[in-house]
Amino acid sequence: MSETTKNTEVVEKLISETAKISWLELQRFFAQGVVLNVDSDLDLIEIAQCLAADDSERIKALMNDDSISQPSNDQARHWYETKAEMWSVVVAPFVLVQAIKS
């Protein structure tokens, strides 16, 4: 299997597993410390693919500039209070979330 075919399959799998979900349903994952918030200017699937491919260099750079971060308690509280809907995809052990642009 070529690398391109493998990457295409990973992207297709990630797209099929991406869904809108209420923050209320994500709270237990937040409590476990496995939620990563992806900046709305980034492509959620691309970031998920980087995690799946263990592209630690890119992920580390994005974390250093806070484009990917663990949500703060204040952010989680705000999402809870506003019953926020998020885009979400799981790349074990993490749950990536991204605010839905209005």
Residue pairs with C-beta under 8 A, 6 or more apart in sequence:
7 49
7 53
10 49
10 52
10 53
11 45
11 49
14 45
14 48
14 49
14 52
14 89
14 91
15 45
17 89
17 90
18 44
18 45
18 48
18 87
18 88
18 89
19 87
19 88
19 89
20 85
20 86
20 87
20 88
20 100
21 85
21 86
21 87
21 88
22 83
22 84
22 85
22 86
23 76
23 79
23 80
23 83
23 84
23 85
23 86
23 97
24 80
24 83
26 35
26 86
26 88
26 95
26 97
27 76
27 80
29 35
29 95
30 71
30 76
33 70
34 93
34 94
34 95
35 70
35 71
35 94
35 95
35 96
35 97
36 68
36 69
36 70
36 94
36 95
36 96
36 97
37 68
37 69
37 70
37 71
37 75
37 97
37 98
37 99
38 44
38 47
38 67
38 68
38 96
38 97
38 98
39 66
39 67
39 68
39 98
40 98
40 99
40 101
41 67
42 62
42 67
42 68
42 98
44 87
44 89
44 96
44 98
45 89
47 59
47 62
47 68
47 96
48 89
48 91
48 96
50 58
50 59
51 59
51 91
51 94
51 96
52 91
59 68
62 68
63 69
71 79
71 97
78 84
79 86
84 99
84 100
85 100
86 97
86 98
86 99
86 100
87 97
87 98
87 99
87 100
88 95
88 96
88 97
88 98
89 95
89 96
90 96
